[in-house]
Amino acid sequence: GTEIAGSLVAGAVDLSSGRYVFGKYNGSRFYVWSYTESSNSFAYLGYIATGTAPVGNGDMAFDANGNLYVVGSQSGASGNQVAIFSVTAANFAGANGGAMTASISNTATLSGFDSGSSLNEVNGIAFSPRGTVYLGNASSLYEFDATTWKRIATSPRIASNDSVDLASCAS
């Protein structure tokens, strides 16, 4: 298998194939593997080039259409900055161990999240059945529009206690 230094920080289920997918940041890349239960097999799928946006923590989730989203945080002086990368379902299905074709969906300083502490980095992403997305950190969870990445104004802050990951309920 392909060995990359660092800790796994993200996991999700690809509902189109039933595979478990997991990954980690290392340098300027997010590396992705899968596990298929029926064959008890692991596979290295490839990586997403991330540039300098993430600092090593984050999460991943699939939307209802099978597109993969990976979130990575970077604490900034003006607040909590996040980068969200997306891989279309077709590009994900064609992953072959090299660079995955991905786009950066958004880089933004998110309002409502505390800044200045690694505990406040965005480390969770999940899709709701309505198609909105939740982004969370160790203490807060907020709902966002998945196309504009703007916080839904009517959504309340959901307090979380030491949250480190989210799981989607889009299925």
Secondary structure, DSSP 4 states (H G I P E B T S, - for coil): ----SS---EEEEETTTTEEEEEEEETTEEEEEEEETTTTEEEEEEEEE-TT---S-EEEEE-TTS-EEEEEEEEETTEEEEEEEEE-HHHHHT--SSBPP-EEEEEEEETTS--SSGGGS--EEEE-TTS-EEEE-SSEEEEE-TTT-PBPTTPPPEE-SS---------
